């Protein structure tokens, strides 16, 4: 069972003592995107990404400071630096070293800049959401830039980890970077609904945290069986059989 997550906008690059690390698979592609991004002014970036002037200035500096020789002096493991709702739920600080290493085989993080990341892949500070309409020689947006590369990488991981199920815990923006028809596994969607004003609906703030918590549940319990996922009780959610389908498990609270 392989789980996928979205990245986070909020990053923490404070020092850590964890030494194990890997290098992202698609470094040449990331460098290509950085070269494109460097051609944008602060004003251009603000328009492209709908960012404030201060955030655009920060990210122009990030692109100009990019160094593709990643090491622990200038980079940090992706799973340790992503913050935000999903990663609050994931609570990687509670992982043992063994659990972190296990996540290398059974968790992937989708990324606009890197395509796909293993948890211990080193990254440098960046901002590039998958939905950004950044034009390159390969197309008018990042979906066209990445093409089938993310899908092929996931298929390789599914094969090497002997996984027959891909658990989608990513947002629609990032999950759309996959070519669903070419995934060599059953795709299982997970939905978290909150009762509000008498009806159940997705509340993004809570759903993000729940997706991270589900990923943590999968990794810490080394879940292989879909039926075991139904035992998830994190954050007050419980499995709702009446709203679930074969390829979509729904949890409500």
C-alpha positions in Angstrom: 0.0 0.0 0.0 1.5 3.3 -1.2 0.2 6.6 0.1 0.5 10.0 -1.6 0.3 13.5 -0.1 0.4 17.1 -1.3 3.3 19.3 -0.1 2.8 22.4 2.0 3.4 26.1 1.4 4.8 26.6 4.9 8.4 25.4 5.3 10.7 25.0 8.3 14.4 24.9 7.5 15.6 25.0 11.0 18.5 22.6 11.7 17.7 19.0 12.5 19.9 16.1 13.7 18.6 13.5 11.3 21.4 12.5 8.9 19.8 10.0 6.6 18.8 11.6 3.3 18.3 11.0 -0.4 18.3 13.2 -3.5 15.1 13.9 -5.5 14.7 11.8 -8.7 14.1 14.6 -11.1 16.9 17.1 -10.4 17.4 18.0 -14.1 13.7 18.8 -14.5 13.7 20.9 -11.3 16.7 22.8 -12.6 14.9 23.4 -15.8 11.9 24.9 -13.9 14.2 27.0 -11.7 15.8 28.4 -14.9 12.3 29.4 -16.1 11.4 30.9 -12.8 14.5 33.0 -12.7 13.3 34.8 -15.8 10.4 36.3 -13.8 10.6 39.6 -12.1 9.0 40.2 -8.7 6.0 41.7 -10.5 5.8 38.8 -12.9 5.9 36.3 -10.1 3.3 38.1 -8.1 0.9 37.9 -11.1 1.7 34.3 -12.0 1.3 32.9 -8.5 -1.1 35.6 -7.1 1.4 36.4 -4.3 2.0 39.6 -2.3 5.0 41.7 -3.3 6.9 40.5 -0.1 6.3 36.8 -0.9 7.2 37.3 -4.6 10.5 39.0 -3.5 11.2 36.2 -1.1 10.7 33.6 -3.9 12.8 35.5 -6.5 15.6 35.3 -3.9 15.0 31.6 -3.4 15.3 30.9 -7.1 18.4 33.0 -7.5 20.0 31.2 -4.5 19.2 27.7 -5.9 22.1 25.4 -5.8 21.5 21.9 -7.3 24.3 20.4 -5.2 21.9 19.4 -2.4 23.5 18.5 1.0 22.6 18.9 4.6 24.3 22.3 4.7 21.8 23.9 2.3 18.9 21.5 2.2 16.6 19.5 4.5 14.5 16.3 4.2 11.1 17.1 2.7 9.1 15.3 5.3 10.8 17.3 8.1 10.5 20.7 6.6 6.9 20.7 5.2 4.4 22.2 7.7 0.8 23.1 7.5 -2.4 21.2 8.2 -1.5 17.9 6.5 1.9 17.7 8.3 0.4 18.7 11.6 -1.8 15.6 11.2 1.2 13.5 10.0 3.1 14.5 13.2 6.5 13.3 11.9 8.1 14.4 15.1 6.6 11.4 16.7 8.1 9.0 14.2 10.9 6.7 15.2 14.0 6.4 12.9 12.7 3.1 11.8 9.3 4.6 10.9 11.0 7.3 8.9 13.0 4.7 6.9 9.8 2.7 6.3 8.1 5.8 4.9 10.8 5.9 2.2 9.1 2.9 0.6 5.5 3.6 1.3 4.9 7.3 1.1 5.4 9.8 -1.7 4.9 13.6 -1.7 3.8 15.3 -5.0 5.6 18.5 -5.8 5.3 21.2 -8.5 9.0 21.8 -8.6 10.3 18.2 -8.0 7.5 16.2 -9.5 7.6 13.6 -6.7 9.6 13.3 -3.5 10.5 10.6 -1.1 10.2 11.6 2.5 13.9 11.8 3.0 14.7 13.6 -0.2 16.5 16.8 0.4 14.9 20.0 -0.8 15.7 23.7 -0.7 13.2 26.5 0.1 10.8 27.0 -2.8 7.3 28.0 -3.8 5.7 26.4 -6.9 2.2 25.0 -6.7 1.2 22.3 -9.2 -1.6 24.4 -10.5 0.7 27.2 -11.5 0.4 28.1 -15.2 4.1 28.3 -15.8 4.9 28.1 -19.5 7.9 26.0 -20.5 9.1 24.3 -23.7 7.0 21.3 -22.7 3.7 23.0 -22.4 1.5 25.8 -20.9 1.5 24.5 -17.3 3.1 22.1 -14.9 0.8 19.3 -15.7 2.0 19.4 -19.3 5.6 19.8 -18.1 5.6 16.7 -16.0 3.6 14.6 -18.4 3.7 11.0 -17.4 6.9 11.2 -15.4 5.2 11.3 -12.0 3.0 8.4 -13.0 5.9 6.3 -14.2 7.8 7.0 -11.0 4.8 5.9 -8.9 4.5 2.8 -10.9 8.2 2.0 -10.2 7.6 2.5 -6.5 4.4 0.4 -6.5 6.4 -2.4 -8.1 9.4 -2.2 -5.8 7.3 -2.0 -2.7 5.0 -4.8 -3.8 2.0 -2.5 -3.4 -1.3 -3.1 -5.3 -3.1 -0.1 -3.8 -2.4 3.6 -4.2 -4.0 5.5 -1.4 -4.9 9.0 -2.5 -4.4 11.5 0.4 -3.5 14.4 -1.9 -5.5 17.4 -3.0 -7.2 17.4 -6.4 -4.7 20.0 -7.6 -1.8 17.5 -7.0 -3.6 14.3 -7.7 -4.5 15.7 -11.2 -0.8 15.5 -12.1 -1.2 11.7 -12.4 -2.4 9.8 -15.4 -5.0 7.7 -13.6 -5.4 5.2 -16.4 -1.8 4.3 -16.4 -1.4 3.7 -12.7 -0.6 0.0 -12.2 -2.6 -0.3 -9.0 -6.1 0.2 -7.6 -6.6 3.8 -6.6 -8.3 4.3 -3.3 -9.7 7.8 -2.5 -10.1 8.8 1.2 -12.6 11.4 2.1 -13.2 13.1 5.5 -16.6 14.8 6.1 -17.7 17.0 9.0 -21.4 17.4 10.0 -22.3 21.1 9.6 -25.7 22.6 9.7 -27.3 19.2 9.5 -25.4 17.8 6.5 -21.9 16.3 6.0 -19.4 18.2 3.9 -15.6 18.5 3.4 -14.2 21.2 5.6 -10.7 21.8 4.0 -9.0 22.9 7.3 -10.0 19.7 9.0 -9.7 17.4 6.0 -6.0 18.4 5.5 -5.1 17.4 9.0 -7.1 14.2 8.8 -5.3 13.2 5.5 -1.9 13.6 7.3 -3.2 11.6 10.3 -4.4 8.8 8.0 -0.9 8.7 6.4 0.7 8.4 9.8 -1.8 5.6 10.7 -0.8 3.7 7.5 2.9 4.1 8.1 3.1 3.5 11.8 0.8 0.4 11.6 2.4 -0.8 8.3 -1.1 -1.2 6.8 -1.3 -3.6 3.9 -5.0 -4.4 3.9 -7.7 -1.9 2.9 -10.1 -3.3 5.5 -7.6 -2.3 8.2 -7.9 1.3 7.1 -11.5 1.2 8.2 -10.2 1.0 11.8 -8.9 4.5 11.6 -10.3 6.7 14.5 -8.0 9.7 14.3 -9.2 13.2 15.2 -12.7 11.8 16.0 -13.4 10.5 12.5 -14.8 7.0 12.0 -15.5 4.9 9.0 -18.9 5.5 7.4 -20.0 2.4 5.5 -23.2 4.0 4.1 -21.2 6.7 2.3 -18.3 4.6 1.2 -17.8 2.8 -2.1 -15.3 0.2 -3.3 -12.8 2.8 -4.5 -13.7 5.5 -2.0 -13.6 5.2 1.8 -15.5 7.9 3.7 -14.9 8.9 7.3 -17.3 11.2 9.2 -17.5 13.0 12.5 
